[in-house]
């Protein structure tokens, strides 16, 4: 079964102008980020690729935890992307995901170990990660703790 997704885009002007996209649930202004010499309005391809990779990873991880009968008290994610600009060539180099999985205080050592293993496995199971494989390095640095435990 195939699932088509559609996006409509409008761009007004040259490089330092802005445009808009409409992809159903995602409607926003787009432009080149200020860090790359653009106006920095709305979002940009770099943020959207990070958003796609991060949300795909998080949803995949949540599904894998559920299928393994692990219900986290809290599941959060911070992700960071690195784009290299050398000789005016822009290269999306790396994405680092930092999921934080908080399990119930009485979670077993086996559940903690399994949650950490699934946090790593979710990356290779994510559709977006597979789509960029070989072009963008993706790293996962999970933290799995129990309620009341302190971890950075």
N, C-alpha and C positions, 0 to 999 in steps of 0.2 A: 504494500500500500504506500502510495506517495502522498506527501502533504505539501502543497504549494504555499509559499509565503510571498507577499507582494509589498512593494514599497514604491511610492511616488515621490519624486524629488523635483524641486524648483531651485534654480540658482540665479541670482540677479547681479550681474556685473562680472568683474574680474576676480583675480586671486584674493584680494582683501575685502571682498564683498561678503554677503551671507546668503543663505538659502534656507529651505525648509524641507523636512521629510514628513511623510505620513505613511506609517506601516501598521495601520490598525491601532493597536494599543500604544504605539510610540509615535507621537506627533511632537516635533520640536524644531527649533531654529538650529542651523548648523553653520560653522565657519572654521577657519583655521585658528588653532589656539594661539593666545598671545605669546607663549613661550617659543613659538615657531614663526613669529612675525606677523600673525594675523590679528583680526579684531577681537577674537576670544568671546564671541557671543554664542549663546546656546551650547551645543555639544559639538563634538568633532569625531572623526573616524577612530582616533586613538582611544578616546573614552568609550566609544561604542564597542570596539573590539574587546576592550577590557571588560566592559559590562556584559557582553555576550559570553565571554569565557567564564567570568565569575558567576553569573546567574546559572549557566549550564552546569558548572561544577557544583554549586550549592544545591540545586535541585536534584542532581544525580546522587550526591552524597546523602541527602535526606531520604531519597527512595531506597538507597542501598541499606541505610541504617534501619529503615522501617521493615524491609524484607528480612533483616537479620534480627528482628524483634528487639531492637535497641531504640528506646524513645528518649532522646536527650531532653533535659530540662531547659537547655538553651543551645542554640546552634547559630553561630555568627561567623562572618567571614570578612576579612580585610584582604584586598588584593592590590598589587602594585605592578605597573608595567614600566618597562624601560625602552625608550626609543632613542636610537643613536642617530646623530646627524653628523656625518663626515663628508666633506667636500660636496655639500648640498644634496647628499643622498640620504634619505630617511629610511631607517631600518628598524622595524619593530623586533627587538631582540629577545625580550624575556618577560614572562609573567610569573609572579610569585603569589601563591595563594596561602593565606594563613587562617585556616579554619580553627575555631575554638568550639569544642564540643564539651558541654557540661552535662555529666550524667548524675543520676540520683546518688545520694551519699552512700547508699548501700549497694552500689553497682559492684559486680564481681571484678576481679583482676582480669578474668577472661573477657568480660564485656569491654573493659578499658582497652585491652590489647586489640580486640576485634574492631572497636571504633577507630583506633589509630590506623590499623591495616586498611579499613574501608576508606578512610580519609585519603590515603595514598592511591588506592585502587580506583576511586571515583574519577581521578584525573584521566586515566587511560580509558575510562568508560564514557566520558563526556564527548558528545558529538562535536562540539566546537574545538576541543583540544585535538581530536583526531583530524579535524579539517585543517588545522594550522601546523600539525606535526611535521617536523623536518624544516620548518621555517622559523618558528618561534619556540624558544626553550621555555618549558613550563615546569615549575617547581612547586611542591607542596610542603609546607611546614606546619603540620597540625599540632595543636595543644589539646589534650584530652584530660579533663579534671573531673572530680566529683563535687557536688554541691558543698560549699563551705571550704573547699580547697583553694589555695592561692597558687596562681601560675601566671607567668608573664606571657 
